[in-house]
Amino acid sequence: MSDQLKLDESSQKELASFLEVQQAQARMNAQIHNFTTICWDKCVTGTPSTKFSRSEENCLSNCVERFLDTSIFLVNQVEQKRTDFGR
């Protein structure tokens, strides 16, 4: 039975690459959750209503822009590692 579980080198590399991508996606999802919590806690100071105040709106916009900058940076880092791994 253990002979059936052995993978050739190509399959092992493919599996390792797949796992790396899945782990990167999990880290990205965790970061999204983290930044959502941070932005909400930082920017929404009053009781939530149907509309954000101007200051909350500006704060959320700036926070989201920083989040996007960070996300792009992280994606580029993951892609670089993936490219380096494939060599």
N, C-alpha and C positions, 0 to 999 in steps of 0.2 A: 504494500500500500504506500509506503514512503517513496517508492520509485515514481509513483504517479504525481507526487507533489514537487518533484525537482523541476526547476526551470532552467532552460538554456540561458546562456549569457545575454543574448538579445532580449529575451523575455524578462530577465532580471533587471536590465537597464530600463526597459519600458515600464515595468512595475515601479521601479524607484522614481522614475520621472513622473509617473502618474501620482504617486504618493506625495512627491514634492509639490506638485500643483495643487493637490487637495489640501495639503497643510497650509500652503500660501493662501488659498481661498478661505480656509478657516481662520487664519490670522487676520485677513482682511475683514471678514465678517465680525470678528471680535473688535477690531479697530472701529468699524462703523458703529457698533453698539456703544463702545467707549466714547467716541466723539459725540454721538447723539446725546448721551447722558451728560457729558461735559458741557456741550452747547446749551442744552436745556437748563441745567442747573445754573450756569453762568448768566444766561440771558433772560430767562423767564422768571422774573422776580415777584410778580403778583399772581393773583388767582387767574388761571387760564380762562379765557372767554372765547367768543367767536372770532375775535380779531386781536392781533398783537399790537402793542403800543409802538410808536415810531422808534423808540430807543430799543425795544426788544427786537423789532424787525431789523434794525441796523446791526445790532449785536449778532443776531442769528446769521445774517448775511455774511458778516466778517468771519464769524466762526466757521461757517460752511466753506467759505473761500479758503481758509487755512486748512480745513479738512481735505478739500480737493487737492491743494498743493501737496499735502502730506501723502495722500493716496497715490497721486501720480509718482511721487518720489518712491514710494514702496513698490509700486508696480514695476517701475524701471529697475529697481534693485533686484526684484524677483526674476525679471526677464534676463538681467545680466548674469545672475547666478545660474539660471537655466541654460543660457548660452554657454557659459563657462563649463557647466556640467556635461554638456553634449560634446565637448571637444575631446 
